[in-house]
Amino acid sequence: MANKIKELFENNFSKWYTTVILESQLADYGASKGTMIFRPYGYALWKNIQKYLGEMIEELGVEDVYFPLFFPYEFLQREATHVKGFAPEVAIIDYAGGKKLDKPLVIRPTSETVMYEAFSRWIKSYKDLPLKINQWANVVRWEKRTQFFLRTSEFLWQEGHTAHATKTEADDMVFKALNMYERFLQDILAMYGIKGYKTDSEKFAGALFTTTIEALMKSKKALQSCTSHQLGQGFAKAFNVQFLDNSNKLNYVWQTSWGLSTRIIGGLIAQHGDEFGLKLPYKIAPVQVVIIPIYKSEKEKREVVRFTKILEQILNGSGIRIFTDLDEDNTPGWKFNFWEIKGVPLRVEVGPNEVAENKLTVFNRASRKRVVLFKNNKVGKEILKLLDDYHADLLLEAKKFTEENTYDVNSEGELKELLSTNKIGFYRIFFKDSEQVATYLQNKYKITPRVVPFTSYEELGNDFITGEKGARITLFAKAY
């Protein structure tokens, strides 16, 4: 299997991606087309994402809620731009309980409308603001082309929704949420991405503006890893969400929504993975350290197992998630490959030599280097330091890969040349945010505008297709 994964990584990334997910036991196919089953190893990743991101969401003063999976289709129709954007993906129920329903129901594609109908009842005065809630839920968007984690008809996510008295407060919330996601991606997932605005053609349906972090995968395709939207007052007017201010004047609220889904698991697989399989960020990895006992005789086995049990106690005491592979049906070499495919950050090899010298041989999945540590009361801290180094290696590698595959493009001819020589990645282009030009580039070159980076937002130039002034640097890419 190790040779097959290496060959696929080099020649067919899409098949590599599917193969490592199946072989590492992250997920399996669902019985219905476009659905997937989270296996325990994969769902453990989502649980740990919920833990870390949930704590960050709470730090923003946001409270968790849960809204129904079904709501009237009529709710979606109240905001014209919103319903137009989601219509192709919406699953509608018009028959239930043995009869045709008087009013069709929608299976939640997103929750703006059902939540804001409730907001109109909850918000009456400026004292009720800001209202800040978050929901961990499943949503359904009827996808025609599906792929594990990255694009499925049903997926899991968190969606934050807030209501504010002023546009300034809502703007501030948009960027607080986006900065939270950036911190989560870098500090927890060791993922690197580019922070900025979505173009008008790519923004959320019904939003004033959308912000995002776009990450480049090893396939050299881009992935929208999260979004944070300034919704303005459009939904407030559609659902009559008003409040009396402190001068007794009636105003519409300003709203935001922001979310991150299980597609981020696909993102960390595709950004960190290599020819040997997964490389999981250690903070969310179900197993952070796997211990492989190595022995040939019963005597060696007794000594090695006794050694590993003491080691287990030390590492458990340091809060490290460990697994000792005592399976005798497979060789140590087979186990090395198996746990590399599963992306476990560190592997500790314990054989007779380690026992005799009271040491550990530690293999780092990111650097693929071995180091030797001595088994003493400091070894737990030393392992934690190695895990931090592993995290830093992943983040640095992702940043380096992104920078090496980002190209400045000044003309359509340069774009053609890059594509013809298979130089695929982010294309830095001066773009005037024209839907017509975006459609032209998508149809002809299969690239779309992914993000207008904050770092170059004030840099203006001429549109690389039309020559119009006032264009901004925009990253285009092939995307998931």
Summary of the structure (lengths in Angstrom):
residues: 480
radius of gyration: 25.3
end to end distance: 26.5
largest distance: 84.8
contacts: 1599
relative contact order: 0.11
helix: 40%
strand: 29%
